[in-house]
Amino acid sequence: MAAMGWLTVLAFAASVACRLASGAALGFVDPSPLATLEEVCGRSGAARSGAARGGAWHPRIFVGDAPVFTWLRAQAVRKLAQDTSTQFLPEVWLHGHFLQSELRTRDVSEADLVFVPYYARMLMDMPDVRPSAIGAVVRILTETNASARTSRFLLVHSSTRSHAYFPRILRSKMAEPNWHVLTLAGAWRRGDEVVQVDWRDNRYRFRYGHDVTIPFYIPSPFMKRGLNLAKLSEEAYRREKDILLHMYVTPNNNQRLDLLDEFRAAFDAGITKDLSLDIRVQGVYGKGTDQESVIMSMERMHHATFCPVPPGIIPVTRRLYEAILFECIPILTSPTVVAFHTLQEAEAFSVIWMGNMSGLTAHLVNMPPWEVAQKRERLREVKTLFLYPEPQLERLQGVPTAVDGILQSLRCIIDREEGLLPPRRGADSAVELSLRPPPAAEQRHKSDI
């Protein structure tokens, strides 16, 4: 790989004195052999589903609304304007989108889907408002259960964290077959076993092949900047991408510190040659990245070729979707979920490296230019599918977006449940992903695979 630009910088910062206790943050089971994640439709969730009914799916959607949700949405939009680092916003966006969508019906008897807003994460900090919201949800459920055509409910679990955000009545409903929970977390399958990505006892238990993993929300100013990469000439693009590696993270996982050690050792050994590294582990365990660092990190992703996305408190992080937006090839270092894709499909636009981190830097430095270009091309092809469109973003008009990914995934799930698509068997149900490292590093990794 040629030098990424004229600047040769190594920015290493670690404001933590020691490792986390062994196993404190890495709770996933042995990932080998790793199979598909939750999506049951195959590539991008759309192709096989389209074959079942023909063409795109345009379900009629009834939005369960109430004054309390109108008020909560207004508070959330105000919060968004003030804090672009807030990650619990897909529910806010989807609620507003379905309210204005041409798919919306105000006649519940015509509805194929019922969207139930709740704003769980916000309500945790609003105990005085919570009873009104719960009462509104119960009313929506009572009315729609009796009159909706199909009684299929959608609810966003945007916190990824805890089942405790929801009252008992809603938790019991979310476990029923006619509920499809849209969540940032997910599960993957190893043989016949479904392994939850969030390993904590109080988390929402993702239902493989029934619920849908959705992308994190990225505010529109950043989306616009990332989409504008397509305007650059090849020469200007190469000048823009002048950093080999970028990673700004908090010390919420031992693996982040392992990556820091690997990159530092590779730099000291001269493996990175004259290529730039921009690596920083800062803050304290348990705290999210502050707004200023999030903005700075996305700016650096814009200039970077590779972006490690190690797990935090759970393996699902918004850093993955930020890297995809800025065409910074993600490095997946733990079992995770990628919205609308299996991990095998995600390998076309990412680097998957699990186990010992030793040798990762050399692998990246020596990756053939054609392979880097191939992954970048695939990133540009798929990235709109991870974005929530805004009217002012012309480049998201007329292309598949996160809304299409969600609806097509739901359609495929429903088609399978109704027998329009056959159950997944053999290669279609569990495409094993080889976790063997590249040949040059094979012996070094052998004990960790």
Secondary structure, DSSP 8 states (H G I E B T S, - for coil): -----S---EEEEE--SS---TTSS-------SB--BS--SSGGGTHHHHHHHSS-----EEE---HHHHHHHHHHHHHHHH-TT----HHHHHHHHHHH-TTB-S-GGG-SEEE----HHHHTT-TTTHHHHHHHHHHHHHHHHHH-SS--EEEEETTSS-GGGS-HHHHHHHTSTTEEEEES--EEEETTEEEESS-STTS----TTTSEE------HHHHHHHHGGGGS-HHHHHHH--EEEEEEE-S-SHHHHHHHHHHHHHHHTTTTTT--EEEEE-S-TT----HHHHHHHHHHHTTEEEEE---SSSS--THHHHHHHTT-EEEE-S---BTTB-HHHHGGGSEE--S--TTHHHHHHTS-HHHHHHHHHHHHHHGGGGS---TT-GGGTTS--HHHHHHHHHHHHHHHHTTSS----GGGT---B-----GGGHHHHGGG-
